[in-house]
């Protein structure tokens, strides 16, 4: 019986704590939701621009490397 209680007690405590957390949580109002959405959109845009510029910088570098390898393959 003690082993069963030892197993079920942490589960009961977790359920109790989870229920208390959900009761304390509130939905964001419209202003807060818009602020979160705007911050997320700005983050996506910044990451997109960073990825775009990294790719833009690496395209010529990649072409130089490939072009040098093609020339070495043809002549050597």
N, CA, C and O atoms as a GROMACS GRO file, in nm:
protein
  304
    1UNK      N    1   0.082  -0.119   0.000
    1UNK     CA    2   0.000   0.000   0.000
    1UNK      C    3   0.087   0.126   0.000
    1UNK      O    4   0.054   0.226  -0.063
    2UNK      N    5   0.198   0.118   0.072
    2UNK     CA    6   0.287   0.233   0.081
    2UNK      C    7   0.349   0.266  -0.056
    2UNK      O    8   0.369   0.383  -0.088
    3UNK      N    9   0.380   0.162  -0.135
    3UNK     CA   10   0.438   0.184  -0.268
    3UNK      C   11   0.338   0.250  -0.361
    3UNK      O   12   0.375   0.336  -0.441
    4UNK      N   13   0.212   0.211  -0.351
    4UNK     CA   14   0.109   0.272  -0.435
    4UNK      C   15   0.094   0.418  -0.398
    4UNK      O   16   0.084   0.504  -0.486
    5UNK      N   17   0.091   0.447  -0.271
    5UNK     CA   18   0.077   0.585  -0.225
    5UNK      C   19   0.201   0.667  -0.264
    5UNK      O   20   0.190   0.785  -0.297
    6UNK      N   21   0.316   0.604  -0.258
    6UNK     CA   22   0.440   0.672  -0.296
    6UNK      C   23   0.437   0.710  -0.445
    6UNK      O   24   0.493   0.812  -0.484
    7UNK      N   25   0.373   0.630  -0.526
    7UNK     CA   26   0.362   0.658  -0.669
    7UNK      C   27   0.253   0.761  -0.699
    7UNK      O   28   0.272   0.848  -0.784
    8UNK      N   29   0.140   0.750  -0.631
    8UNK     CA   30   0.026   0.836  -0.663
    8UNK      C   31   0.036   0.976  -0.602
    8UNK      O   32  -0.023   1.070  -0.654
    9UNK      N   33   0.108   0.990  -0.492
    9UNK     CA   34   0.116   1.121  -0.425
    9UNK      C   35   0.178   1.230  -0.514
    9UNK      O   36   0.122   1.339  -0.521
   10UNK      N   37   0.290   1.206  -0.583
   10UNK     CA   38   0.342   1.311  -0.672
   10UNK      C   39   0.246   1.344  -0.787
   10UNK      O   40   0.237   1.459  -0.829
   11UNK      N   41   0.175   1.243  -0.836
   11UNK     CA   42   0.077   1.268  -0.943
   11UNK      C   43  -0.036   1.356  -0.893
   11UNK      O   44  -0.078   1.449  -0.962
   12UNK      N   45  -0.087   1.327  -0.775
   12UNK     CA   46  -0.194   1.409  -0.717
   12UNK      C   47  -0.147   1.552  -0.694
   12UNK      O   48  -0.219   1.648  -0.721
   13UNK      N   49  -0.025   1.565  -0.644
   13UNK     CA   50   0.030   1.699  -0.618
   13UNK      C   51   0.046   1.776  -0.749
   13UNK      O   52   0.019   1.896  -0.755
   14UNK      N   53   0.092   1.707  -0.854
   14UNK     CA   54   0.108   1.772  -0.984
   14UNK      C   55  -0.027   1.819  -1.039
   14UNK      O   56  -0.038   1.930  -1.089
   15UNK      N   57  -0.128   1.735  -1.029
   15UNK     CA   58  -0.262   1.772  -1.076
   15UNK      C   59  -0.316   1.890  -0.996
   15UNK      O   60  -0.376   1.982  -1.053
   16UNK      N   61  -0.295   1.889  -0.867
   16UNK     CA   62  -0.341   1.997  -0.781
   16UNK      C   63  -0.271   2.129  -0.817
   16UNK      O   64  -0.335   2.234  -0.827
   17UNK      N   65  -0.139   2.124  -0.836
   17UNK     CA   66  -0.063   2.244  -0.873
   17UNK      C   67  -0.103   2.294  -1.012
   17UNK      O   68  -0.113   2.414  -1.034
   18UNK      N   69  -0.125   2.202  -1.104
   18UNK     CA   70  -0.166   2.241  -1.240
   18UNK      C   71  -0.301   2.309  -1.238
   18UNK      O   72  -0.321   2.410  -1.307
   19UNK      N   73  -0.394   2.256  -1.162
   19UNK     CA   74  -0.527   2.316  -1.152
   19UNK      C   75  -0.518   2.456  -1.092
   19UNK      O   76  -0.587   2.548  -1.138
   20UNK      N   77  -0.434   2.474  -0.991
   20UNK     CA   78  -0.417   2.605  -0.929
   20UNK      C   79  -0.357   2.704  -1.030
   20UNK      O   80  -0.397   2.820  -1.034
   21UNK      N   81  -0.261   2.660  -1.109
   21UNK     CA   82  -0.200   2.746  -1.211
   21UNK      C   83  -0.302   2.788  -1.316
   21UNK      O   84  -0.306   2.905  -1.353
   22UNK      N   85  -0.382   2.695  -1.363
   22UNK     CA   86  -0.482   2.727  -1.466
   22UNK      C   87  -0.586   2.824  -1.411
   22UNK      O   88  -0.634   2.911  -1.485
   23UNK      N   89  -0.622   2.811  -1.285
   23UNK     CA   90  -0.718   2.904  -1.226
   23UNK      C   91  -0.661   3.045  -1.217
   23UNK      O   92  -0.735   3.142  -1.229
   24UNK      N   93  -0.530   3.058  -1.195
   24UNK     CA   94  -0.467   3.190  -1.184
   24UNK      C   95  -0.443   3.255  -1.320
   24UNK      O   96  -0.435   3.377  -1.329
   25UNK      N   97  -0.431   3.175  -1.424
   25UNK     CA   98  -0.401   3.229  -1.557
   25UNK      C   99  -0.521   3.307  -1.610
   25UNK      O  100  -0.637   3.272  -1.586
   26UNK      N  101  -0.490   3.412  -1.684
   26UNK     CA  102  -0.596   3.491  -1.748
   26UNK      C  103  -0.564   3.505  -1.896
   26UNK      O  104  -0.447   3.498  -1.936
   27UNK      N  105  -0.667   3.524  -1.975
   27UNK     CA  106  -0.646   3.546  -2.117
   27UNK      C  107  -0.593   3.687  -2.137
   27UNK      O  108  -0.631   3.779  -2.064
   28UNK      N  109  -0.505   3.706  -2.235
   28UNK     CA  110  -0.458   3.842  -2.261
   28UNK      C  111  -0.569   3.926  -2.323
   28UNK      O  112  -0.650   3.876  -2.401
   29UNK      N  113  -0.573   4.053  -2.287
   29UNK     CA  114  -0.672   4.141  -2.349
   29UNK      C  115  -0.623   4.179  -2.489
   29UNK      O  116  -0.514   4.140  -2.530
   30UNK      N  117  -0.704   4.254  -2.559
   30UNK     CA  118  -0.674   4.286  -2.699
   30UNK      C  119  -0.542   4.362  -2.714
   30UNK      O  120  -0.463   4.333  -2.804
   31UNK      N  121  -0.518   4.457  -2.625
   31UNK     CA  122  -0.396   4.537  -2.633
   31UNK      C  123  -0.271   4.452  -2.609
   31UNK      O  124  -0.172   4.463  -2.681
   32UNK      N  125  -0.277   4.366  -2.508
   32UNK     CA  126  -0.164   4.279  -2.478
   32UNK      C  127  -0.141   4.179  -2.592
   32UNK      O  128  -0.026   4.151  -2.627
   33UNK      N  129  -0.248   4.127  -2.647
   33UNK     CA  130  -0.236   4.032  -2.758
   33UNK      C  131  -0.172   4.099  -2.880
   33UNK      O  132  -0.086   4.039  -2.945
   34UNK      N  133  -0.213   4.222  -2.910
   34UNK     CA  134  -0.154   4.294  -3.023
   34UNK      C  135  -0.007   4.322  -3.000
   34UNK      O  136   0.073   4.315  -3.093
   35UNK      N  137   0.030   4.352  -2.877
   35UNK     CA  138   0.171   4.378  -2.844
   35UNK      C  139   0.255   4.252  -2.865
   35UNK      O  140   0.364   4.258  -2.921
   36UNK      N  141   0.203   4.139  -2.820
   36UNK     CA  142   0.274   4.012  -2.836
   36UNK      C  143   0.284   3.975  -2.984
   36UNK      O  144   0.389   3.930  -3.030
   37UNK      N  145   0.174   3.993  -3.058
   37UNK     CA  146   0.174   3.962  -3.201
   37UNK      C  147   0.271   4.051  -3.277
   37UNK      O  148   0.341   4.004  -3.367
   38UNK      N  149   0.277   4.179  -3.241
   38UNK     CA  150   0.369   4.272  -3.307
   38UNK      C  151   0.514   4.234  -3.278
   38UNK      O  152   0.598   4.236  -3.368
   39UNK      N  153   0.545   4.201  -3.154
   39UNK     CA  154   0.681   4.161  -3.118
   39UNK      C  155   0.721   4.034  -3.192
   39UNK      O  156   0.835   4.022  -3.238
   40UNK      N  157   0.629   3.940  -3.204
   40UNK     CA  158   0.658   3.816  -3.277
   40UNK      C  159   0.680   3.844  -3.425
   40UNK      O  160   0.771   3.788  -3.485
   41UNK      N  161   0.597   3.929  -3.484
   41UNK     CA  162   0.612   3.963  -3.626
   41UNK      C  163   0.744   4.034  -3.653
   41UNK      O  164   0.811   4.007  -3.752
   42UNK      N  165   0.782   4.125  -3.564
   42UNK     CA  166   0.910   4.195  -3.581
   42UNK      C  167   1.025   4.096  -3.569
   42UNK      O  168   1.122   4.104  -3.645
   43UNK      N  169   1.016   4.003  -3.476
   43UNK     CA  170   1.119   3.900  -3.462
   43UNK      C  171   1.132   3.814  -3.587
   43UNK      O  172   1.242   3.785  -3.632
   44UNK      N  173   1.017   3.773  -3.643
   44UNK     CA  174   1.019   3.696  -3.767
   44UNK      C  175   1.082   3.775  -3.880
   44UNK      O  176   1.162   3.722  -3.957
   45UNK      N  177   1.048   3.903  -3.890
   45UNK     CA  178   1.102   3.988  -3.998
   45UNK      C  179   1.253   4.005  -3.983
   45UNK      O  180   1.326   3.996  -4.082
   46UNK      N  181   1.298   4.029  -3.862
   46UNK     CA  182   1.442   4.046  -3.839
   46UNK      C  183   1.517   3.918  -3.874
   46UNK      O  184   1.620   3.922  -3.940
   47UNK      N  185   1.465   3.804  -3.829
   47UNK     CA  186   1.531   3.676  -3.861
   47UNK      C  187   1.529   3.649  -4.011
   47UNK      O  188   1.625   3.594  -4.065
   48UNK      N  189   1.421   3.686  -4.077
   48UNK     CA  190   1.413   3.669  -4.222
   48UNK      C  191   1.515   3.753  -4.295
   48UNK      O  192   1.581   3.706  -4.387
   49UNK      N  193   1.529   3.880  -4.254
   49UNK     CA  194   1.628   3.967  -4.317
   49UNK      C  195   1.770   3.918  -4.291
   49UNK      O  196   1.855   3.923  -4.380
   50UNK      N  197   1.796   3.871  -4.171
   50UNK     CA  198   1.930   3.818  -4.142
   50UNK      C  199   1.959   3.698  -4.231
   50UNK      O  200   2.067   3.689  -4.289
   51UNK      N  201   1.864   3.607  -4.243
   51UNK     CA  202   1.882   3.490  -4.330
   51UNK      C  203   1.899   3.530  -4.475
   51UNK      O  204   1.981   3.472  -4.546
   52UNK      N  205   1.822   3.629  -4.520
   52UNK     CA  206   1.832   3.676  -4.658
   52UNK      C  207   1.970   3.734  -4.685
   52UNK      O  208   2.031   3.703  -4.787
   53UNK      N  209   2.020   3.819  -4.595
   53UNK     CA  210   2.150   3.881  -4.618
   53UNK      C  211   2.264   3.781  -4.607
   53UNK      O  212   2.363   3.792  -4.680
   54UNK      N  213   2.253   3.684  -4.519
   54UNK     CA  214   2.355   3.580  -4.511
   54UNK      C  215   2.359   3.501  -4.641
   54UNK      O  216   2.467   3.473  -4.694
   55UNK      N  217   2.243   3.466  -4.693
   55UNK     CA  218   2.238   3.394  -4.820
   55UNK      C  219   2.290   3.482  -4.933
   55UNK      O  220   2.362   3.434  -5.020
   56UNK      N  221   2.255   3.610  -4.932
   56UNK     CA  222   2.300   3.704  -5.034
   56UNK      C  223   2.452   3.717  -5.033
   56UNK      O  224   2.513   3.728  -5.139
   57UNK      N  225   2.512   3.715  -4.917
   57UNK     CA  226   2.658   3.725  -4.906
   57UNK      C  227   2.724   3.595  -4.951
   57UNK      O  228   2.830   3.598  -5.013
   58UNK      N  229   2.664   3.481  -4.922
   58UNK     CA  230   2.727   3.353  -4.952
   58UNK      C  231   2.710   3.308  -5.096
   58UNK      O  232   2.784   3.220  -5.141
   59UNK      N  233   2.616   3.363  -5.170
   59UNK     CA  234   2.598   3.323  -5.310
   59UNK      C  235   2.724   3.354  -5.392
   59UNK      O  236   2.772   3.263  -5.460
   60UNK      N  237   2.779   3.476  -5.389
   60UNK     CA  238   2.902   3.500  -5.467
   60UNK      C  239   3.020   3.418  -5.417
   60UNK      O  240   3.102   3.372  -5.497
   61UNK      N  241   3.030   3.399  -5.285
   61UNK     CA  242   3.140   3.319  -5.232
   61UNK      C  243   3.129   3.176  -5.283
   61UNK      O  244   3.229   3.117  -5.322
   62UNK      N  245   3.009   3.120  -5.283
   62UNK     CA  246   2.987   2.984  -5.332
   62UNK      C  247   3.019   2.975  -5.481
   62UNK      O  248   3.079   2.877  -5.525
   63UNK      N  249   2.980   3.076  -5.558
   63UNK     CA  250   3.008   3.074  -5.702
   63UNK      C  251   3.158   3.079  -5.728
   63UNK      O  252   3.206   3.014  -5.821
   64UNK      N  253   3.232   3.155  -5.650
   64UNK     CA  254   3.378   3.161  -5.666
   64UNK      C  255   3.439   3.026  -5.636
   64UNK      O  256   3.525   2.979  -5.711
   65UNK      N  257   3.396   2.962  -5.529
   65UNK     CA  258   3.450   2.830  -5.492
   65UNK      C  259   3.418   2.728  -5.600
   65UNK      O  260   3.506   2.651  -5.639
   66UNK      N  261   3.295   2.725  -5.648
   66UNK     CA  262   3.256   2.629  -5.751
   66UNK      C  263   3.331   2.657  -5.880
   66UNK      O  264   3.376   2.564  -5.947
   67UNK      N  265   3.347   2.785  -5.917
   67UNK     CA  266   3.416   2.822  -6.040
   67UNK      C  267   3.562   2.780  -6.034
   67UNK      O  268   3.616   2.730  -6.133
   68UNK      N  269   3.628   2.800  -5.920
   68UNK     CA  270   3.768   2.760  -5.904
   68UNK      C  271   3.780   2.609  -5.914
   68UNK      O  272   3.873   2.560  -5.976
   69UNK      N  273   3.689   2.535  -5.854
   69UNK     CA  274   3.694   2.389  -5.860
   69UNK      C  275   3.670   2.339  -6.002
   69UNK      O  276   3.730   2.239  -6.042
   70UNK      N  277   3.584   2.405  -6.078
   70UNK     CA  278   3.559   2.364  -6.217
   70UNK      C  279   3.683   2.389  -6.301
   70UNK      O  280   3.720   2.305  -6.383
   71UNK      N  281   3.748   2.503  -6.282
   71UNK     CA  282   3.870   2.534  -6.358
   71UNK      C  283   3.979   2.434  -6.324
   71UNK      O  284   4.048   2.386  -6.414
   72UNK      N  285   3.998   2.401  -6.197
   72UNK     CA  286   4.098   2.302  -6.158
   72UNK      C  287   4.066   2.166  -6.218
   72UNK      O  288   4.158   2.095  -6.258
   73UNK      N  289   3.941   2.129  -6.224
   73UNK     CA  290   3.902   2.000  -6.280
   73UNK      C  291   3.930   1.995  -6.430
   73UNK      O  292   3.974   1.893  -6.481
   74UNK      N  293   3.906   2.106  -6.499
   74UNK     CA  294   3.924   2.108  -6.644
   74UNK      C  295   4.072   2.108  -6.681
   74UNK      O  296   4.113   2.034  -6.770
   75UNK      N  297   4.152   2.188  -6.614
   75UNK     CA  298   4.291   2.206  -6.655
   75UNK      C  299   4.388   2.113  -6.584
   75UNK      O  300   4.501   2.097  -6.632
   76UNK      N  301   4.350   2.053  -6.475
   76UNK     CA  302   4.448   1.970  -6.404
   76UNK      C  303   4.404   1.830  -6.395
   76UNK      O  304   4.475   1.746  -6.338
   0.00000   0.00000   0.00000
